[in-house]
Amino acid sequence: QGELVASGGGLVQPGGSLRLSCRASGFTFSNYPMNWFRQAPGKERELVAYVDRTDDITYYSDAVKGRFAISRNNAESTVYLQMNSLQPEDTAVYYCNRGWTVPTMSWGQGTQVTVSS
């Protein structure tokens, strides 16, 4: 089935930046698109971004477009999410998964991002 381990979250002030990483194992990473979701307190989990197998095609939700950038390193089985100009509404647990707009694996533990002054 595989495993997804996200890291890189933390506490950051509004306007700051973070870079999330998600290391995948147990499947052929380069064969699949990868995505990032987030879940804020009291809200449903939502799609943030996805990237195709070769890092050529990306998608971003309207909420993060122009501020976040998804990328991947197939040699290291890792997908990244560079987050700039963070705002309090970006506070959430961030999860990576395999696929386009829907998850196709069990969720990992996620990484907490808190944006606060």
ZAMARGU-4260 file (C-alpha; in steps of 0.2 Angstrom, whole numbers, plus 5000, padded with zeros to 4 digits):
<rodrens>
0) 5000/5000/5000 | 5014/5012/5004 | 5017/5026/5016 | 5018/5045/5016 | 5027/5055/5028
5) 5025/5074/5028 | 5036/5086/5037 | 5041/5104/5037 | 5027/5112/5046 | 5028/5124/5060
10) 5023/5141/5067 | 5026/5156/5056 | 5021/5174/5056 | 5009/5181/5043 | 5018/5185/5027
15) 5031/5171/5031 | 5036/5155/5021 | 5037/5137/5024 | 5042/5122/5013 | 5033/5106/5016
20) 5040/5089/5011 | 5032/5072/5009 | 5043/5057/5007 | 5034/5042/4999 | 5038/5024/5000
25) 5031/5007/4996 | 5026/5011/4978 | 5034/5017/4962 | 5033/5036/4965 | 5037/5041/4948
30) 5022/5032/4941 | 5009/5043/4950 | 5003/5061/4951 | 5004/5068/4969 | 4994/5081/4978
35) 4993/5091/4994 | 4977/5093/5005 | 4974/5103/5020 | 4961/5102/5034 | 4958/5117/5045
40) 4950/5115/5062 | 4931/5112/5060 | 4932/5111/5041 | 4933/5097/5028 | 4949/5092/5020
45) 4952/5102/5004 | 4963/5100/4989 | 4977/5112/4989 | 4988/5107/4974 | 4993/5093/4963
50) 5007/5089/4951 | 5009/5076/4937 | 5022/5062/4936 | 5035/5073/4927 | 5033/5089/4936
55) 5026/5097/4920 | 5007/5100/4925 | 5002/5108/4941 | 4985/5114/4948 | 4982/5125/4963
60) 4966/5130/4972 | 4960/5148/4971 | 4964/5150/4989 | 4983/5147/4986 | 4986/5151/4968
65) 5001/5163/4966 | 5007/5160/4983 | 5011/5141/4984 | 5021/5130/4972 | 5021/5111/4971
70) 5036/5101/4965 | 5043/5084/4965 | 5059/5075/4965 | 5056/5057/4958 | 5074/5051/4962
75) 5070/5055/4981 | 5052/5050/4980 | 5047/5066/4988 | 5034/5080/4984 | 5036/5097/4990
80) 5025/5112/4994 | 5033/5129/4995 | 5021/5141/5004 | 5024/5160/5003 | 5014/5175/5009
85) 5006/5164/5022 | 4990/5170/5030 | 4981/5165/5046 | 4968/5156/5035 | 4982/5144/5029
90) 4982/5137/5046 | 4979/5118/5045 | 4986/5101/5045 | 4993/5098/5028 | 4993/5080/5020
95) 5001/5073/5004 | 4993/5059/4995 | 4994/5050/4978 | 4983/5055/4964 | 4975/5070/4955
100) 4960/5077/4964 | 4956/5063/4976 | 4967/5053/4987 | 4971/5035/4983 | 4980/5030/4999
105) 4978/5030/5017 | 4982/5047/5025 | 4998/5049/5034 | 5000/5059/5049 | 5001/5076/5041
110) 5011/5091/5046 | 5004/5106/5056 | 5005/5123/5049 | 5001/5138/5061 | 5001/5156/5054
115) 5000/5168/5068 | 5008/5184/5075
</rodrens>
